[in-house]
Amino acid sequence: MSIRRSLALAGVAALTSSLVLTGAQGAMAVGSPGTPSAAAPSAAAQAEQAKHQGLDLSVRGVPDTFVAGGPARVFSYRIQNSAKNDFVAFPLLKFKNKAGTLKAKDLKVEYQLPAGLPGGGTWKAGSIAPGGGDGDDSAVLILLGGVSDGGPADDALLFVAPGKRIDIDVRVSFTKDTPLGKAGVVPVAFEANADDESDNGHFSCDGIKGAGFTIKAGGGSGKPTPSPTPTKTGKPSPTATASPTTTATATATSTPTTPAPTTPAPTTPAPTTPATGTASPSASPTGSGSGSGETTTPAPSGGSTDAQQPIDFPVDVPKVAPPKITPAVVTKAKTAASDADKSLATTGGGDDTTAIAAAGGAVLVAGVGTLVVLRRRKAGQQG
């Protein structure tokens, strides 16, 4: 096969693939034009179903272990709108342990909204949900937003258009006095159909969409149980038998004959005293084991995976006083979402379909360019 024919076939293949990608993008944006099913609901039924369809909530990357008194750990909370209507929602998270003894004082929750939204791109402290978030269902209900005048702040309301999603980064830490054992976190939203002014909102909470984890003790018995002899902070004297002068200058002038049975100076400590000889010298300069406890705290949490555990105890829908959603706040949230979309458009951000469209356009340009070059080359040869 000639080189020209090979290049021509490559151009045709590129053009064909670009058309396929462009068609796929159109199908994703508009919907598959397949023949309707015989059991397809009527237009009125679809409208009614879309009216009551809620947002899809999920938590992702929740660690399987948290350490009481340990560092904060990060996961994400996703709100996705698969319905055909605009929705608004206050994002919340419910934390609960199996014993039902977890309190708001036991944990610290911070969140970070996507860049472009009001306050996005910076970590902010979560708030106890107004109306009784501490103790609801023997759990702790946290609002991922601020509180104003006894209710959620206006900026806490999120607007989610059809086909859109919002990913919120969350980092959580537990105090050293937190009850240990099995616990979990469940995504919650107080949501309303933004296209229906009569929809005053409702809580959405499903324990199946949550993730379980274990709260473990920080450091455990991390102290290395020092030797019976009192340790001094100044001089690391291993024993109290030899004279102070010989022990102080053992490394400089001691002969290997007499100190051999008593002092572990030259090379004998490695094979003979691994248990007691290493414990007492290391304990004295580090403050009798307090430093070792801190270094071991992150160790158990570092072994967690992203394979989320299910919650093996019930988590109910919040029973706190529902917040109010006014038309003015909905308009404000919609404007903020529109501004965020414009910011993403100018900075090159967007969802996966945008990337597919860009790839299809690039391949289309490459295929057309290849055909044009080949045609000019062929015309030049014939001329």
C-alpha positions as CSV (number, residue, x, y, z in Angstrom):
1,M,0.0,0.0,0.0
2,S,1.4,3.4,-0.9
3,I,2.2,6.1,1.6
4,R,-0.4,8.4,0.2
5,R,-3.2,5.8,0.4
6,S,-2.2,5.0,4.0
7,L,-2.3,8.7,5.0
8,A,-5.7,9.0,3.3
9,L,-7.1,6.1,5.2
10,A,-5.7,7.5,8.4
11,G,-7.5,10.8,7.7
12,V,-10.7,9.1,6.9
13,A,-10.5,7.1,10.1
14,A,-9.8,10.2,12.2
15,L,-12.7,12.0,10.6
16,T,-15.0,9.1,11.2
17,S,-14.0,8.8,14.9
18,S,-14.5,12.5,15.3
19,L,-18.0,12.2,13.9
20,V,-18.7,9.3,16.3
21,L,-17.5,11.4,19.3
22,T,-19.5,14.3,18.2
23,G,-22.6,12.2,17.9
24,A,-21.9,10.7,21.3
25,Q,-21.7,14.2,22.8
26,G,-25.0,15.1,21.2
27,A,-26.6,12.0,22.5
28,M,-25.3,12.7,26.0
29,A,-26.5,16.3,25.9
30,V,-29.9,15.7,24.3
31,G,-30.7,12.1,25.2
32,S,-30.9,8.9,23.2
33,P,-33.4,9.2,20.4
34,G,-34.4,5.5,20.7
35,T,-37.9,4.3,20.2
36,P,-40.0,4.7,23.3
37,S,-40.8,1.7,25.2
38,A,-44.4,0.3,25.3
39,A,-44.4,0.8,29.1
40,A,-43.1,4.4,28.9
41,P,-45.2,6.7,31.2
42,S,-47.2,9.5,29.9
43,A,-46.0,13.1,29.8
44,A,-48.1,14.0,32.8
45,A,-46.7,11.0,34.8
46,Q,-43.2,11.9,33.8
47,A,-43.7,15.5,35.0
48,E,-45.2,14.3,38.3
49,Q,-42.3,11.8,38.8
50,A,-39.7,14.5,38.0
51,K,-41.4,16.8,40.5
52,H,-40.9,14.4,43.4
53,Q,-37.6,13.0,42.3
54,G,-34.8,14.1,44.6
55,L,-31.1,14.7,44.5
56,D,-28.6,11.9,44.5
57,L,-26.4,12.1,47.6
58,S,-23.2,10.1,48.3
59,V,-19.9,10.2,50.3
60,R,-16.7,9.1,48.6
61,G,-13.3,8.1,49.9
62,V,-14.4,7.9,53.6
63,P,-11.4,6.3,55.5
64,D,-12.1,3.1,57.3
65,T,-10.3,4.3,60.4
66,F,-10.1,7.5,62.4
67,V,-7.8,8.0,65.4
68,A,-9.1,9.7,68.5
69,G,-6.9,12.7,69.0
70,G,-5.2,12.1,65.6
71,P,-5.0,14.2,62.5
72,A,-8.0,15.2,60.3
73,R,-8.8,12.9,57.4
74,V,-10.4,14.0,54.1
75,F,-13.3,12.6,52.0
76,S,-15.8,14.1,49.6
77,Y,-19.6,14.7,49.6
78,R,-21.3,14.7,46.2
79,I,-24.7,16.2,45.4
80,Q,-25.9,15.3,41.9
81,N,-29.1,16.2,40.1
82,S,-30.3,13.5,37.8
83,A,-33.8,14.9,37.6
84,K,-35.3,17.2,35.0
85,N,-35.9,20.1,37.4
86,D,-33.7,22.6,39.2
87,F,-33.1,21.8,42.9
88,V,-31.8,23.7,45.9
89,A,-30.4,22.1,49.0
90,F,-28.7,22.7,52.3
91,P,-25.9,20.1,52.5
92,L,-25.5,18.3,55.8
93,L,-23.7,15.3,57.2
94,K,-24.9,13.1,60.1
95,F,-22.3,11.4,62.3
96,K,-23.3,8.6,64.6
97,N,-21.6,5.8,66.5
98,K,-23.1,2.4,67.2
99,A,-23.5,3.1,70.9
100,G,-25.3,6.3,70.2
101,T,-23.0,8.3,72.5
102,L,-21.3,10.6,69.9
103,K,-21.6,14.3,70.7
104,A,-20.8,17.4,68.8
105,K,-17.9,18.1,71.2
106,D,-16.2,14.9,70.1
107,L,-15.5,15.9,66.5
108,K,-14.4,18.8,64.3
109,V,-15.8,19.1,60.8
110,E,-14.5,21.4,58.1
111,Y,-15.7,21.7,54.5
112,Q,-14.5,23.3,51.2
113,L,-16.9,24.3,48.5
114,P,-15.8,24.3,44.8
115,A,-14.0,27.4,43.6
116,G,-16.4,29.9,42.0
117,L,-19.1,29.5,44.6
118,P,-19.3,32.0,47.5
119,G,-16.5,31.2,49.9
120,G,-15.3,28.3,47.7
121,G,-11.7,27.1,47.6
122,T,-11.1,27.8,51.3
123,W,-11.7,25.5,54.3
124,K,-14.4,26.6,56.7
125,A,-15.8,25.2,59.9
126,G,-19.1,23.3,59.7
127,S,-21.9,24.2,62.1
128,I,-24.2,22.2,64.3
129,A,-27.5,22.1,62.4
130,P,-30.0,24.6,63.8
131,G,-33.0,23.2,65.6
132,G,-31.2,20.5,67.5
133,G,-28.4,19.0,65.5
134,D,-26.5,17.8,68.5
135,G,-28.4,14.7,69.8
136,D,-30.7,14.2,66.9
137,D,-31.3,10.4,66.5
138,S,-28.5,10.0,69.1
139,A,-26.2,11.5,66.4
140,V,-24.6,14.8,65.4
141,L,-26.1,16.6,62.4
142,I,-23.6,19.1,60.8
143,L,-24.5,21.8,58.4
144,L,-21.8,22.4,55.7
145,G,-22.4,26.1,55.9
146,G,-22.7,29.0,58.2
147,V,-25.5,29.9,60.6
148,S,-27.3,33.3,60.7
149,D,-30.2,34.4,62.9
150,G,-30.9,30.9,64.2
151,G,-31.0,29.3,60.7
152,P,-28.7,28.4,57.8
153,A,-27.0,31.4,56.2
154,D,-28.1,32.3,52.7
155,D,-24.7,31.2,51.2
156,A,-25.3,27.7,52.6
157,L,-28.1,27.0,50.1
158,L,-26.8,25.4,46.9
159,F,-28.4,25.5,43.5
160,V,-28.1,22.3,41.4
161,A,-29.3,22.4,37.8
162,P,-30.3,19.2,35.9
163,G,-27.3,17.2,35.0
164,K,-25.0,19.1,37.4
165,R,-23.2,18.0,40.4
166,I,-21.3,19.6,43.3
167,D,-18.4,18.0,45.1
168,I,-17.7,19.3,48.6
169,D,-14.4,18.4,50.3
170,V,-14.7,17.4,53.9
171,R,-12.1,16.8,56.6
172,V,-12.9,15.4,60.0
173,S,-11.0,14.8,63.2
174,F,-12.0,13.4,66.5
175,T,-10.9,14.4,70.0
176,K,-8.9,12.1,72.2
177,D,-11.9,11.6,74.5
178,T,-14.2,10.5,71.6
179,P,-16.0,7.2,72.3
180,L,-14.2,4.4,70.5
181,G,-15.7,1.8,68.2
182,K,-17.9,1.5,65.2
183,A,-19.3,4.8,63.7
184,G,-20.5,6.2,60.4
185,V,-21.3,9.2,58.3
186,V,-24.4,9.7,56.1
187,P,-25.0,12.4,53.5
188,V,-28.1,14.5,54.2
189,A,-29.7,17.3,52.4
190,F,-32.7,19.6,53.0
191,E,-33.8,19.9,49.4
192,A,-36.6,21.5,47.4
193,N,-37.7,21.7,43.8
194,A,-36.7,25.1,42.7
195,D,-39.2,25.1,39.9
196,D,-42.1,24.6,42.3
197,E,-42.8,27.5,44.6
198,S,-45.1,25.3,46.7
199,D,-42.3,22.9,47.6
200,N,-41.2,23.9,51.1
201,G,-38.4,21.3,51.2
202,H,-37.8,18.0,52.9
203,F,-34.9,16.1,54.5
204,S,-33.3,13.4,52.4
205,C,-31.2,10.8,54.3
206,D,-30.4,7.3,53.4
207,G,-28.1,5.2,55.6
208,I,-27.3,2.9,52.7
209,K,-25.5,5.8,51.0
210,G,-23.4,6.4,54.1
211,A,-20.1,4.9,55.0
212,G,-18.9,3.2,58.2
213,F,-15.6,3.5,59.9
214,T,-13.9,2.7,63.2
215,I,-12.6,5.2,65.8
216,K,-9.5,3.8,67.4
217,A,-7.4,5.0,70.3
218,G,-4.6,7.3,69.6
219,G,-1.1,5.8,70.4
220,G,-2.6,3.1,72.7
221,S,0.0,1.9,75.2
222,G,2.7,3.8,73.4
223,K,4.9,4.4,76.5
224,P,7.9,2.0,76.4
225,T,7.8,1.1,80.1
226,P,11.2,2.4,81.2
227,S,13.7,0.5,83.3
228,P,13.2,0.2,87.1
229,T,16.2,2.5,87.8
230,P,15.2,6.2,87.7
231,T,16.4,7.8,84.5
232,K,18.2,11.2,84.6
233,T,17.7,13.8,81.9
234,G,21.3,15.0,82.0
235,K,23.6,12.0,81.7
236,P,22.5,8.8,80.1
237,S,24.0,6.6,82.8
238,P,22.9,3.0,82.0
239,T,23.7,1.6,85.5
240,A,24.5,3.0,88.9
241,T,27.4,0.6,89.8
242,A,30.6,2.0,88.2
243,S,32.2,5.2,89.3
244,P,30.9,8.4,87.7
245,T,34.3,9.3,86.3
246,T,34.7,6.0,84.4
247,T,31.1,6.1,83.0
248,A,31.5,9.7,81.8
249,T,34.7,9.0,79.9
250,A,33.9,5.4,78.9
251,T,33.8,6.2,75.2
252,A,37.1,8.1,75.3
253,T,39.6,6.2,77.6
254,S,38.0,3.0,78.9
255,T,39.9,-0.2,78.2
256,P,37.9,-3.1,76.9
257,T,39.0,-5.4,79.8
258,T,37.3,-4.2,83.0
259,P,34.2,-2.4,81.7
260,A,33.2,-5.3,79.5
261,P,30.9,-7.0,81.9
262,T,29.2,-3.8,83.3
263,T,29.2,-1.1,80.6
264,P,27.5,-1.6,77.2
265,A,29.8,0.9,75.5
266,P,32.0,-0.6,72.6
267,T,30.1,-3.2,70.6
268,T,28.6,-5.5,73.2
269,P,25.2,-3.7,73.6
270,A,23.9,-4.7,70.2
271,P,23.8,-8.5,70.8
272,T,23.5,-8.6,74.6
273,T,21.0,-5.8,75.6
274,P,18.4,-5.3,72.9
275,A,15.5,-5.1,75.4
276,T,16.8,-3.1,78.4
277,G,19.8,-1.3,76.9
278,T,17.8,0.3,74.1
279,A,14.7,1.2,76.2
280,S,16.4,3.2,78.9
281,P,18.8,5.3,76.6
282,S,16.0,6.1,74.1
283,A,13.5,7.0,76.8
284,S,15.6,9.6,78.6
285,P,16.3,12.0,75.6
286,T,12.7,11.8,74.2
287,G,11.0,12.6,77.5
288,S,10.2,9.1,78.8
289,G,8.2,8.0,75.7
290,S,5.9,10.9,75.2
291,G,7.3,11.6,71.7
292,S,6.8,8.0,70.6
293,G,3.1,8.1,71.3
294,E,2.7,11.1,68.9
295,T,4.6,9.4,66.1
296,T,2.5,6.3,66.3
297,T,-0.8,8.1,66.2
298,P,-0.9,8.5,62.3
299,A,0.2,4.9,61.8
300,P,-3.1,3.1,62.1
301,S,-5.0,5.8,60.1
302,G,-2.5,5.6,57.2
303,G,-3.5,2.0,56.6
304,S,-7.1,2.8,55.6
305,T,-8.4,2.3,52.1
306,D,-11.0,3.9,50.0
307,A,-13.2,0.8,50.0
308,Q,-16.0,2.2,52.2
309,Q,-17.6,0.0,54.8
310,P,-21.3,-0.2,55.2
311,I,-23.0,1.1,58.4
312,D,-24.3,-1.8,60.5
313,F,-26.8,0.2,62.6
314,P,-29.8,2.4,61.6
315,V,-29.6,6.1,60.8
316,D,-32.9,7.9,60.6
317,V,-34.0,11.0,58.8
318,P,-33.3,14.1,60.9
319,K,-36.1,15.2,63.1
320,V,-34.8,18.7,63.7
321,A,-36.8,21.8,62.8
322,P,-36.7,22.2,59.0
323,P,-35.0,25.4,57.7
324,K,-36.9,27.9,55.6
325,I,-36.2,28.3,51.9
326,T,-37.5,31.6,50.5
327,P,-37.7,32.7,46.8
328,A,-35.1,35.4,47.5
329,V,-32.6,32.9,48.8
330,V,-33.3,30.6,45.8
331,T,-32.6,33.4,43.4
332,K,-29.4,34.2,45.2
333,A,-28.2,30.6,45.0
334,K,-29.1,30.4,41.3
335,T,-27.1,33.5,40.6
336,A,-24.1,32.1,42.5
337,A,-24.3,28.9,40.5
338,S,-24.5,30.7,37.2
339,D,-21.5,32.8,38.2
340,A,-19.6,29.7,39.1
341,D,-20.4,28.1,35.7
342,K,-19.1,31.2,34.0
343,S,-15.9,31.1,36.0
344,L,-15.4,27.5,35.1
345,A,-15.9,28.3,31.4
346,T,-13.3,31.0,31.4
347,T,-10.8,28.9,33.3
348,G,-11.3,25.8,31.2
349,G,-13.2,23.8,33.8
350,G,-16.2,21.7,33.3
351,D,-17.6,18.2,33.4
352,D,-16.7,15.1,31.5
353,T,-19.0,15.9,28.6
354,T,-17.1,19.1,27.9
355,A,-13.9,17.1,27.7
356,I,-15.5,14.7,25.3
357,A,-16.7,17.5,23.1
358,A,-13.3,19.1,23.1
359,A,-11.6,15.8,22.1
360,G,-14.1,15.2,19.3
361,G,-13.5,18.7,18.0
362,A,-9.8,18.3,18.1
363,V,-10.0,14.9,16.2
364,L,-12.4,16.5,13.7
365,V,-9.9,19.3,13.0
366,A,-7.1,16.9,12.7
367,G,-9.0,14.6,10.2
368,V,-10.1,17.5,8.0
369,G,-6.6,18.9,8.0
370,T,-5.1,15.6,7.0
371,L,-7.6,15.3,4.0
372,V,-6.9,18.9,2.9
373,V,-3.1,18.3,2.9
374,L,-3.4,15.1,1.0
375,R,-5.7,16.6,-1.6
376,R,-3.3,19.5,-2.2
377,R,-0.4,17.2,-2.4
378,K,-2.2,15.0,-5.0
379,A,-3.3,18.1,-7.0
380,G,0.3,19.3,-7.0
381,Q,1.6,16.0,-8.3
382,Q,-1.0,15.8,-11.1
383,G,-0.2,19.4,-12.1
